[in-house]
Amino acid sequence: MTSVEEGRTRGIDGVLFDYGETLVEFSRPVTALAEAEARILAVLAASGLVVPSRQIVRTVQGRVEREILDHQASGALDEIDPVAVSLRAYSDAGVALDVALLDEVLRIEQEAWWRGAHVDPDTLPVLDAFRQKGIRVGLCSNAPYRLESLHGQLAFLGLDTHLDAVTFSAAIGWRKPSPRIFEAARRNLGTAADRTVMVGDSEAADIAGAHAAGMRAVLLSRGGQQGSGEADAVIAVLRELPGALRNMGIYWG
């Protein structure tokens, strides 16, 4: 490192990443979801419940998905409870589930979604490069779903062993850009705010939220747009992150 670089060095101890559309991209796994519907019907039948057709399961799932999306679009910072939403939806459809049976239904449904998750080719090399330099890496994600399934998805994708900490909104009860989830993610990572960088694809959730929590923030803009200019740096692909941090005056290792 040159003397000029030393004079403007700002170190970091950790990097937090958004999950969906940052480390992982999603497509709708139509076949897996159809198979899950059949399994759910079998589970309900084995429990003594009569469900006339897959259409009821599909209708309930569609209602729950819409309510979750509407909650997200509302800008509410408190996280929605998908268990309560699902119980109401099944009840309104004439299917009375207890919490234990609903948990099994949600497990089957959410594990089907694993088939639609695709890890960005840059993800593991970038995560591992930081960790090899002693920088801790973690997730900070808006995800209201069943926690066991969310962590199971990370294991299914082979991401769990490449992360030092994982923070989902389902566990915290608050969504980005609430400072509460960023503070929880930073505590889980074990780093101070001014020595932590957030990386994500949403200016409103990731960039503004991280800045409000005292962190620096890098926008991942796969389309190449520069955004509003609020981000400390903008990258088009994850592999550009180390260079972007150096351009911000951040050095390590």
HELIX and SHEET records of a PDB file:
HELIX    1   1 SER A    3  GLY A    7  1                                   5    
HELIX    2   2 VAL A   30  ALA A   46  1                                  17    
HELIX    3   3 ARG A   54  SER A   74  1                                  21    
HELIX    4   4 PRO A   82  ASP A   92  1                                  11    
HELIX    5   5 VAL A   99  TRP A  113  1                                  15    
HELIX    6   6 TRP A  114  GLY A  116  5                                   3    
HELIX    7   7 THR A  123  GLN A  132  1                                  10    
HELIX    8   8 LEU A  147  PHE A  156  1                                  10    
HELIX    9   9 ASP A  160  HIS A  162  5                                   3    
HELIX   10  10 SER A  169  ILE A  172  1                                   4    
HELIX   11  11 PRO A  179  LEU A  189  1                                  11    
HELIX   12  12 ALA A  193  ARG A  195  5                                   3    
HELIX   13  13 GLU A  203  ILE A  207  3                                   5    
HELIX   14  14 ALA A  208  ALA A  212  1                                   5    
HELIX   15  15 LEU A  238  GLU A  240  5                                   3    
HELIX   16  16 LEU A  241  ASN A  247  1                                   7    
SHEET    1   A 6 ALA A 165  PHE A 168  0                                        
SHEET    2   A 6 ARG A 136  SER A 141  1                                        
SHEET    3   A 6 GLY A  14  PHE A  17  1                                        
SHEET    4   A 6 THR A 196  GLY A 200  1                                        
SHEET    5   A 6 ARG A 216  LEU A 220  1                                        
SHEET    6   A 6 ALA A 233  ILE A 235  1                                        
SHEET    1   B 2 VAL A  24  PHE A  26  0                                        
SHEET    2   B 2 ALA A 117  VAL A 119 -1                                        
END                                                                             
